[in-house]
Amino acid sequence: MDLQKLNVKVFVECSDGIALTDFIDIFHGWIQASDGDYYDVADYSHMQAGPGIVLIANDANVSIDETENRRGLLFSQKGWLTGSNQEKLRSVFRSALENCRKLEEEAALRGKLRFAVNEALLSVNARLLGTNSQESFDEIHGEIDAFTQHLFNSADVRIERGGDPRQRLHVRIKTSAALNLERALENLRR
C-alpha cells in the first residue's frame, strides 16, 4: 500500500487548566508569523469529543483534537507525499512532533502542556487506499512495525488496528518505553 493522507494524533499527557478555546489565539499567532503557510482557524469547541480547534493550511492541518474525549495534537497531511513508506511515516510523525514541541514552547502554555510521546494514533485518511479491514492492516503492519522500532529504539511496541470497519483505517501505537519529545525527534532525524 502506498501510504498517503496520513494523520497522526499525539496525546496530551497533561494540560493543566488549558481551555480548548485558548488554542484559538495561539493558532492565530501562528498564522500571523507563518508567511502564508497557515490561513484559517476553525473552532469546533462547541462539539463534545469533536475536532476541537483546527489550524488550516494547504498541505496539512494541525488541530487540538478531542475525539474519544482524549485531547491531543492531530497532524493531518493533505498534500501528496513522495518517497518510501518509511520516509513518509518519518516525515509525518516528525511534523506532528515538531508541532507538539512548538505548542509546548508557547509562552502562554509553557509548563502547562506536555505531550506523551509513547502513544499515537495513525490513520490513513483515504478509504480508496485501504479500508479498515484486517487485510489492509496486515498490508501496512510490517511498515509500521519497522518505523516504530526506529522511533522507539527497538523497545516493545503494541500496534493495534481500530476494529470498526465503518471508520478509516487507523492504528494505535503504544510503548511502555520512556521517551521524551526531544529524544523522539532525534530518533527521527537519524
Order of alpha helices (4+ residues) and beta strands (2+ residues): beta-alpha-beta-beta-beta-beta-alpha-beta-alpha-beta-beta-alpha
